[in-house]
Amino acid sequence: MQGKTRKGSYILVINLPLKQSIKVGGLGEIQFNAGWYAYVGSAMGGLKPRLLHYIRGPEKPHWHIDYLLQVADLRDIVTCENEVRTECKTAQVMMSQLEYVPGFGCSDCKYKSH
């Protein structure tokens, strides 16, 4: 539908070419290994503006992921349009199968990482 704000969840697929220590807001310095990362988020205010924020790159970091994206490459975005938040459940399933960065991207929920 034209004019309708499309809400939903997304996964950012990111590649960090070199191992490095990155200051991530209130989390402080985090050691990131070189490799691939997947970040799960939601955009209940609209997918398009949130994803453009990541594609363009923020002038000043706002979310944890913004700090990583300053030095890593955003390679792909997977979206899922929905009216309810599914990011925590998606992140939980991914954490059961993959390594994760404790506390990253989940300061507003009870889960271990996003």
DALIN-V339848 format. One record per run of one state. SS is the DSSP state (h for helix, s for strand, l for the rest). FROM is the first residue (numbers start at 1). LEN is the number of residues. If there is no record, write none. Layout:
# DALIN-V339848
ss = [SS:SS]
from = [FROM:FROM]
len = [LEN:LEN]
This chain:
# DALIN-V339848
ss = [l:s:l:s:h:s:l:s:l:h:l:h:l:s:l:h:l]
from = [1:8:17:20:25:28:33:35:44:47:57:64:70:73:82:87:96]
len = [7:9:3:5:3:5:2:9:3:10:7:6:3:9:5:9:19]
